[in-house]
Amino acid sequence: MIRGGLGPTSVLQAWTFDLSFMQQTVLLTAVRGPDGIPKYGCVKMLLRWYRRCILVSSLDGEVLGNPYDDRGGSFMGPSYKAKQEYWRGGVILASPWQDEMNCILSDYLRELDAVPHHFQLHLLHSFEIVGYKHPNSEIRDWFRQAYERLVHDMHLWPETEEQLDERLNDTRVGWLKRADPATVS
């Protein structure tokens, strides 16, 4: 969608338009990080990469497809600086971002006690959706593995894509199937 020839008409990336409204809503719940967390800590670095995977950069008017591109400002800026050995003549020689982001995710898991539980659940569920639905297989695979790490850290089992789709299918019946009675009324 083009806005008067100036760019996208939504801050959400086009792939999210195929998701249910409930799934789109879940993605938006994790966009803003928790208060009281350092601006350049691992939580914010994970969020920067997550934002790049679901949002169009408002400063650049385009999707930033990796976690190290220097653009994006502070809200969608890089999660880390690309190492020089990965660049030669302006060409990326390897795709190191998965290893770098796994280190950031490991730091996040080690600091999880300082993160509000409510935010952790928003992040976990958002990672799940990106991990099942993102059109880029490298991004999708990384987020699915990150989702599984977050779930296993709580000693739980991950939901399947089919269970996710049934729970967040824009129907009350689907949502209620797995809701606790205390949260229904």
Secondary structure, 3 states (H helix, E strand, C coil): CECCCCCECCCECHHHHHCCHHHHHHHHHCCCCCCCCCCCCHHHHHHHHHHHHHECECCCCECCCCCCCCCCCCCCCCCCCCCHHHEECCEECCCCHHHHHHHHHHHHHHCHHHCCHHHHHHHHHHHHHHHHHCCCHHHHHHHHHHHHHHHHHCCCCCCCHHHHHHHCCCCHHHHHCCCCHHHCC
